[in-house]
Every structure is written in structure tokens, then in C-alpha cells.
């Protein structure tokens, strides 16, 4: 029997489904200042699951109650490769549970789907990766290189988990990564980048009845808002067109005057300070400097439009540019092989609309990444989030076949 058949034999699709449900039942929404509202409990579950399988485990304490959990088979050794199956343990807020038709953390099964917050994004992807790794151990198949599963924290916010990982020995030895985010098991070689530009305008506080006595920072933000469509157009010209990704967009998401912590808003007061955030999404082809120049020009234009206003801005969570890998990359070839072996058909291709931990792996380590995992890419962060149960076992099989191909080469 081939090595791959031996590993495939040890993947139980039903088990992958039940593991997903167990992970969904552990809420892991991070709520700052609320004890226990973090990834600690689900990370502990993942850790003990790996330990029960007899796998070596590394815990990286990223922040109090927020550990990365890593487990692996094989070792890197000279001339050998190290592949990461990447998942995150945090989920976004469930919002108002009354808006859900099913309880958000009960992992109810219906019509072949598992419902719950994180079902798609991405406890099913994590479960598939865990089952894939364990299958090697259970089959007694040690790959030539090293296969690592990383269950990281804080993907949905500042991506502290992956930022921590890339600075450790475990991160530095990686040669490629499969990001197990919900992409309907399509192979995604491209993902959009994101820059959150927080723009702060400073004017002069005054009575609303005597605006001539003040300098209104909100008027300056208005001038920026008016220029957003033009900025979007310019960015679309500078970025490459992609078959799989929507073109660049510039979306205002926050406008506040005064911002939180700088006095209270009052109907008859011109605030001294106003703040806005632009959510800028990009395809590849533009550099950090290119984006910087555009936003800088926007701010200077608004300053000129409202004399006396001073505007500064910063990129929250740094620049996360779009990523793209070539089909000829070994990890992509391994994934194409993996999909064929696991499902019997040729891969479907897609693109990642948002930004994932993969962006940081690509930017900081320079390694190729492929994004592929169970769950519809449109369902994350919505109420009644679900995953098609069948896709989870398929994903586990894809990961093992791809890993074996990539590491044996
Ligand atoms: Zn995710």
C-alpha cells in the first residue's frame, strides 16, 4: 500500500465533523477586559487533543490567555522542507444571538451543515488540519520533512499570533504554508491586501452658533470623503487586474468627531478633533510607498481646502499588501496533486477577498502561501454562519496528500 493510501485510511470524515462541532461549542470571541473572553479555552482543547494523539506540542504565549498552539510530525533536517497548515482559534462576535435562527455556539447539524459562529471561519479548517496531521501519526508515516499545524490567536484583529510566530524558530524554519481559511476548498493563489488609514484632523473648538470663531475639522474630513471615489479610481489604475479578485476599493468605515477619549460629542460644539478610517483594499502591483503617497496627497488636499486644519494619518496594523504566488511554486503543484488525489477531480481556483494571517507569512518570511479550506467564502462574520460538513473531510484529505507530495520531493 502506498504511503498516501495508508494516511488516507486514517482520516475519518465523521471525526473531522465532530471535532469541528466541539471547537464551535467553545466560544472564542476576544473581548478586551473581559476575563476568559479569549482563545485560552479552545487553545487548551486543541493542545490536549494533540497530546492525546501523541504529537509533540509547542505553546507560544503571545499575550495573557492567548497562546499559539503548534504540533508537528517529522523534522526539518538538512535539505528538507517544512510546511505549515495554518489556522486561527479566535472568532468574531456573534452579534445579537436573537438575530440567529440557531444558537450561535451550539454547533447544530441540519441538512448536512454545521451551524455556528466559527463553523466556516475557521474551526472547520482547523479541525481538518488537526485530523490531517494526526492521520500521519496514526498511520505511522513520518514524512521526509516537517509538517506543522499552527492554531494561532488574534487573526480577526491585530494578527498578533502570526506576527509572534514569524519571529520564533518555529516560524523561521517554514518553507511554505497552506492557509486553511474558508474558500470552498478552492485553490486561492491570490489575496487582496488591506490598509486601514486612520486620519485625524485637528481644528479649533467653538460654539456651533458662531462657526466663524472656530476651525471645523469635520469639514476637512468631508473634503476627504468627497475625494474617495477619485482615490479608488487612481488605485485601480495602479494595481493589476485579477481574474479572481475584485478590483481595489476605498471604503470609509468610521467617522467620529470628537473621537473617543477626546471629549464628548455635543450638538452645539464644533469639536477640536475629528477622525476617520478608510478601509483600503488592494490587488497586487502597488508598493507601500505607492499607497502612502496617495493617502498623503489626499490629506494635503483637504488641508488646503480648510485653512487652519492640520491633518495627520497612520496605517493601523501596518501595511498588508496583496499577495500572489505562481502556479509553478512547489507548494501550489503539491496542492493541485492533493486536490486530484483527495477528490478525484481537477482543482477549482479562486481568490481571497479579505486579508488573512497568510499576508503576514508572505510579507515577513517571503514564503509562498496557498489558501484553501472548507466553508463558503461569503459566509464568515454573518449570522447563521455554517459549513458544509462534507467539505471538512475533503479538506483533511487534500492537506495530507499535498503535504506528502510537498515534503517527499
Ligand atoms: Zn478566518
Boltz pocket constraint, residues with backbone or C-beta under 6 A from the ligand:
constraints:
  - pocket:
      binder: B
      contacts: [[A, 88], [A, 121], [A, 122], [A, 155], [A, 181]]
      max_distance: 6.0
